[in-house]
Amino acid sequence: MISIHLASVFVTDQERAKDFYTRVLGFELRNDLDLGPGGRWLTVGNPGQVSDAGIPAVELLLEPAGHPAVAPFREALVADGIPATSFAVEDVEAEHARLTALGVTFVQPPTVMGPATTAVLDDSCGNLVQLAQMNA
């Protein structure tokens, strides 16, 4: 069996990303290891999620965006309104209201998209992030 263990988003500022993804979005800090001039091994995950039967809990790597290919790729995605990643939520409207109250900028308000309702926010670190709620 194959399972997702680690996914990543490239961020322009790891410290700002750490604050945004933990304090604002509510993820739990998993790793923050100094790797020297190249940045940090900085991962977050779902609060309280633990490994299951030897399969590590899923983590999101907040990866430094220093590679020359990253900026043009990320800029093209943002220009076209394409999220770098997507997170599941139980209630998009409630998360939109909560995050808006915290000052988060949304580029797409909650919108019904067939079987899901989605909203897209700016993570303040160079990416668009989609929140998705599956509709009953």
Backbone as CSV, one residue per row, in Angstrom:
resi,resn,N_x,N_y,N_z,CA_x,CA_y,CA_z,C_x,C_y,C_z
1,MET,0.834,-1.178,0.000,0.000,0.000,0.000,0.884,1.249,0.000
2,ILE,0.535,2.223,-0.810,1.237,3.499,-0.862,0.337,4.544,-0.222
3,SER,0.928,5.390,0.612,0.151,6.470,1.217,0.964,7.758,1.190
4,ILE,0.259,8.875,1.198,0.939,10.162,1.195,1.510,10.416,2.583
5,HIS,2.786,10.734,2.630,3.444,11.062,3.889,3.818,12.537,3.929
6,LEU,4.311,13.070,2.801,4.817,14.430,2.768,4.427,15.082,1.452
7,ALA,3.878,16.263,1.560,3.626,17.122,0.401,4.296,18.444,0.721
8,SER,4.500,19.284,-0.281,5.192,20.534,0.010,4.594,21.692,-0.760
9,VAL,4.797,22.878,-0.204,4.524,24.129,-0.900,5.778,24.971,-0.750
10,PHE,6.116,25.685,-1.812,7.260,26.579,-1.759,6.809,27.895,-1.149
11,VAL,7.564,28.396,-0.183,7.204,29.639,0.499,8.348,30.636,0.407
12,THR,7.986,31.914,0.320,8.979,32.976,0.187,9.638,33.325,1.510
13,ASP,8.965,33.021,2.616,9.478,33.371,3.942,9.040,32.277,4.910
14,GLN,9.975,31.449,5.341,9.610,30.315,6.189,9.050,30.742,7.541
15,GLU,9.564,31.811,8.121,9.058,32.244,9.427,7.615,32.729,9.294
16,ARG,7.342,33.511,8.259,5.970,33.976,8.025,5.060,32.786,7.730
17,ALA,5.553,31.826,6.950,4.771,30.631,6.634,4.466,29.828,7.896
18,LYS,5.460,29.690,8.759,5.248,28.965,10.021,4.123,29.618,10.819
19,ASP,4.148,30.938,10.938,3.115,31.661,11.664,1.753,31.486,10.996
20,PHE,1.699,31.660,9.680,0.428,31.587,8.965,-0.179,30.184,9.039
21,TYR,0.606,29.171,8.763,0.076,27.810,8.705,-0.251,27.246,10.095
22,THR,0.409,27.746,11.139,0.089,27.262,12.496,-0.921,28.181,13.188
23,ARG,-0.573,29.438,13.397,-1.445,30.345,14.152,-2.742,30.665,13.420
24,VAL,-2.668,30.909,12.112,-3.856,31.326,11.359,-4.663,30.122,10.874
25,LEU,-4.017,29.200,10.149,-4.763,28.060,9.625,-5.015,26.981,10.672
26,GLY,-4.161,26.909,11.685,-4.405,25.958,12.770,-3.694,24.626,12.667
27,PHE,-2.718,24.521,11.767,-1.949,23.286,11.708,-0.997,23.216,12.896
28,GLU,-0.508,22.019,13.159,0.404,21.762,14.273,1.838,21.702,13.734
29,LEU,2.757,22.381,14.404,4.164,22.323,14.019,4.688,20.918,14.274
30,ARG,5.330,20.309,13.283,5.886,18.966,13.434,7.406,19.001,13.515
31,ASN,8.044,19.737,12.611,9.505,19.811,12.575,9.931,21.235,12.253
32,ASP,10.982,21.683,12.889,11.596,22.969,12.567,13.089,22.805,12.807
33,LEU,13.772,22.305,11.795,15.189,21.982,11.909,16.008,22.901,11.017
34,ASP,17.029,23.529,11.580,17.901,24.433,10.834,18.773,23.617,9.889
35,LEU,18.735,23.983,8.609,19.568,23.305,7.611,20.690,24.201,7.112
36,GLY,20.931,25.289,7.844,21.982,26.206,7.437,21.465,27.227,6.445
37,PRO,22.337,27.695,5.546,21.956,28.770,4.630,20.806,28.402,3.689
38,GLY,20.545,27.120,3.497,19.484,26.683,2.585,18.096,26.784,3.170
39,GLY,17.998,27.110,4.460,16.677,27.201,5.086,16.490,26.168,6.170
40,ARG,15.236,25.843,6.411,14.875,24.906,7.484,14.025,23.769,6.932
41,TRP,14.081,22.645,7.633,13.139,21.551,7.377,11.957,21.865,8.284
42,LEU,10.947,22.498,7.696,9.827,23.045,8.448,8.554,22.355,7.981
43,THR,7.967,21.538,8.859,6.754,20.816,8.482,5.643,21.069,9.491
44,VAL,4.420,21.014,8.977,3.216,21.137,9.794,2.306,19.970,9.452
45,GLY,1.318,19.739,10.322,0.370,18.657,10.066,-0.946,18.926,10.753
46,ASN,-1.872,18.026,10.542,-3.181,18.144,11.178,-3.032,18.005,12.690
47,PRO,-3.680,18.878,13.455,-3.569,18.799,14.923,-3.995,17.428,15.447
48,GLY,-3.145,16.866,16.288,-3.470,15.602,16.941,-3.336,14.370,16.080
49,GLN,-3.030,14.515,14.801,-2.897,13.349,13.934,-1.595,12.631,14.267
50,VAL,-1.682,11.338,14.473,-0.495,10.548,14.806,-0.321,9.438,13.785
51,SER,0.840,8.843,13.809,1.107,7.722,12.923,0.126,6.598,13.189
52,ASP,-0.168,5.844,12.130,-1.121,4.753,12.240,-0.510,3.489,11.652
53,ALA,-0.379,2.468,12.440,0.123,1.163,11.994,1.427,1.288,11.210
54,GLY,2.328,2.100,11.739,3.625,2.239,11.103,3.658,3.213,9.940
55,ILE,2.504,3.772,9.578,2.459,4.757,8.498,2.522,6.139,9.127
56,PRO,3.551,6.932,8.794,3.673,8.256,9.403,2.482,9.155,9.075
57,ALA,2.168,10.046,9.994,1.117,11.026,9.762,1.531,11.942,8.613
58,VAL,0.565,12.444,7.875,0.839,13.324,6.739,1.387,14.658,7.229
59,GLU,2.409,15.150,6.538,3.005,16.439,6.859,3.072,17.296,5.602
60,LEU,3.030,18.612,5.816,3.203,19.584,4.745,4.525,20.293,4.978
61,LEU,5.426,20.189,4.009,6.731,20.840,4.082,6.597,22.262,3.562
62,LEU,6.963,23.227,4.390,6.979,24.640,3.997,8.383,24.907,3.485
63,GLU,8.558,24.632,2.213,9.880,24.559,1.595,10.354,25.914,1.078
64,PRO,11.626,26.262,1.309,12.146,27.528,0.796,12.006,27.606,-0.727
65,ALA,11.630,28.777,-1.215,11.369,28.972,-2.647,12.588,29.491,-3.392
66,GLY,13.782,29.096,-2.972,14.999,29.646,-3.547,15.412,29.118,-4.906
67,HIS,14.929,27.967,-5.307,15.336,27.406,-6.596,14.857,28.316,-7.725
68,PRO,15.697,28.568,-8.757,15.326,29.492,-9.832,14.040,29.122,-10.587
69,ALA,13.677,27.854,-10.599,12.466,27.439,-11.324,11.191,27.743,-10.545
70,VAL,11.319,27.955,-9.238,10.133,28.107,-8.394,9.378,29.401,-8.673
71,ALA,10.058,30.532,-8.706,9.365,31.824,-8.856,8.517,31.889,-10.121
72,PRO,9.043,31.554,-11.303,8.196,31.631,-12.497,7.010,30.660,-12.439
73,PHE,7.231,29.474,-11.888,6.160,28.485,-11.768,5.068,28.995,-10.834
74,ARG,5.467,29.438,-9.656,4.500,29.922,-8.659,3.774,31.160,-9.168
75,GLU,4.494,32.085,-9.791,3.874,33.300,-10.331,2.849,32.966,-11.405
76,ALA,3.139,31.975,-12.247,2.189,31.563,-13.286,0.933,30.964,-12.668
77,LEU,1.103,30.155,-11.638,-0.065,29.577,-10.959,-0.934,30.679,-10.366
78,VAL,-0.320,31.608,-9.646,-1.070,32.698,-9.013,-1.757,33.550,-10.068
79,ALA,-1.063,33.876,-11.144,-1.643,34.698,-12.211,-2.875,34.037,-12.825
80,ASP,-2.863,32.710,-12.899,-3.993,31.979,-13.461,-5.017,31.567,-12.404
81,GLY,-4.764,31.943,-11.137,-5.707,31.626,-10.061,-5.712,30.162,-9.662
82,ILE,-4.596,29.473,-9.882,-4.513,28.043,-9.582,-3.876,27.833,-8.210
83,PRO,-4.596,27.185,-7.295,-4.031,26.938,-5.968,-2.849,25.961,-6.011
84,ALA,-1.870,26.210,-5.135,-0.719,25.322,-5.010,-1.096,24.033,-4.292
85,THR,-2.125,24.117,-3.431,-2.576,22.953,-2.683,-4.016,23.168,-2.259
86,SER,-4.622,22.117,-1.729,-6.012,22.186,-1.300,-6.163,21.501,0.045
87,PHE,-6.935,22.122,0.927,-7.192,21.559,2.257,-8.680,21.314,2.424
88,ALA,-9.029,20.196,3.022,-10.425,19.869,3.294,-10.891,20.604,4.544
89,VAL,-12.113,21.094,4.499,-12.749,21.716,5.658,-14.175,21.193,5.759
90,GLU,-14.721,21.220,6.965,-16.100,20.775,7.150,-17.095,21.828,6.696
91,ASP,-16.744,23.115,6.873,-17.670,24.203,6.572,-16.885,25.373,5.974
92,VAL,-16.917,25.493,4.654,-16.166,26.546,3.964,-16.633,27.928,4.399
93,GLU,-17.937,28.120,4.530,-18.458,29.436,4.925,-17.907,29.852,6.293
94,ALA,-17.900,28.924,7.247,-17.407,29.224,8.593,-15.909,29.526,8.573
95,GLU,-15.130,28.746,7.819,-13.689,28.999,7.725,-13.418,30.314,7.016
96,HIS,-14.178,30.611,5.992,-14.030,31.884,5.283,-14.261,33.032,6.252
97,ALA,-15.321,32.960,7.047,-15.621,34.018,8.017,-14.525,34.127,9.077
98,ARG,-14.076,32.986,9.610,-13.035,32.980,10.642,-11.745,33.582,10.117
99,LEU,-11.324,33.145,8.942,-10.059,33.598,8.384,-10.125,35.051,7.917
100,THR,-11.253,35.459,7.379,-11.419,36.855,6.987,-11.293,37.760,8.203
101,ALA,-11.872,37.325,9.326,-11.778,38.105,10.572,-10.330,38.212,11.057
102,LEU,-9.494,37.259,10.680,-8.077,37.282,11.050,-7.231,38.058,10.034
103,GLY,-7.876,38.606,9.005,-7.160,39.404,8.016,-6.673,38.658,6.795
104,VAL,-7.078,37.402,6.628,-6.658,36.622,5.469,-7.365,37.153,4.224
105,THR,-6.612,37.260,3.135,-7.160,37.711,1.864,-7.634,36.516,1.056
106,PHE,-8.877,36.577,0.612,-9.433,35.545,-0.257,-9.509,36.094,-1.674
107,VAL,-9.073,35.293,-2.652,-9.182,35.682,-4.054,-10.418,35.061,-4.688
108,GLN,-11.027,34.102,-3.986,-12.298,33.506,-4.415,-13.112,33.241,-3.163
109,PRO,-14.289,33.839,-3.048,-15.144,33.552,-1.898,-15.725,32.148,-2.033
110,PRO,-16.395,31.644,-0.995,-17.015,30.322,-1.105,-17.904,30.247,-2.349
111,THR,-17.648,29.236,-3.169,-18.328,29.068,-4.444,-18.652,27.595,-4.644
112,VAL,-19.899,27.297,-5.003,-20.283,25.915,-5.274,-19.673,25.506,-6.606
113,MET,-18.949,24.404,-6.591,-18.290,23.858,-7.776,-18.693,22.399,-7.925
114,GLY,-19.917,22.165,-8.345,-20.399,20.792,-8.492,-20.506,20.115,-7.139
115,PRO,-19.736,19.049,-6.927,-19.850,18.288,-5.678,-19.147,18.926,-4.477
116,ALA,-18.505,20.064,-4.694,-17.763,20.705,-3.608,-18.059,22.200,-3.581
117,THR,-17.843,22.795,-2.423,-17.838,24.245,-2.294,-16.408,24.614,-1.950
118,THR,-15.849,25.570,-2.701,-14.454,25.925,-2.505,-14.306,27.425,-2.267
119,ALA,-13.202,27.770,-1.650,-12.771,29.153,-1.500,-11.256,29.136,-1.671
120,VAL,-10.694,30.242,-2.156,-9.253,30.291,-2.385,-8.673,31.502,-1.674
121,LEU,-7.632,31.256,-0.875,-6.984,32.316,-0.110,-5.542,32.496,-0.527
122,ASP,-4.996,33.642,-0.159,-3.586,33.964,-0.370,-2.871,33.648,0.939
123,ASP,-1.856,32.776,0.894,-1.187,32.367,2.132,-0.142,33.374,2.622
124,SER,-0.003,34.500,1.953,0.941,35.572,2.288,2.401,35.167,2.085
125,CYS,2.624,33.988,1.500,3.980,33.485,1.276,4.183,33.071,-0.177
126,GLY,3.339,33.634,-1.074,3.512,33.392,-2.494,2.577,32.380,-3.128
127,ASN,1.624,31.843,-2.358,0.768,30.780,-2.891,-0.713,31.089,-2.711
128,LEU,-1.506,30.491,-3.593,-2.942,30.423,-3.381,-3.235,29.044,-2.812
129,VAL,-4.164,28.996,-1.850,-4.541,27.748,-1.193,-6.051,27.614,-1.273
130,GLN,-6.500,26.444,-1.699,-7.929,26.191,-1.807,-8.433,25.487,-0.552
131,LEU,-9.596,25.934,-0.065,-10.311,25.228,0.985,-11.493,24.549,0.291
132,ALA,-11.720,23.281,0.572,-12.773,22.541,-0.113,-13.636,21.763,0.874
133,GLN,-14.933,21.908,0.686,-15.937,21.189,1.476,-16.733,20.328,0.507
134,MET,-16.819,19.046,0.777,-17.632,18.177,-0.068,-19.103,18.391,0.296
135,ASN,-19.925,18.587,-0.730,-21.350,18.817,-0.497,-22.085,17.475,-0.395
136,ALA,-23.072,17.447,0.461,-23.840,16.199,0.668,-24.732,15.894,-0.528
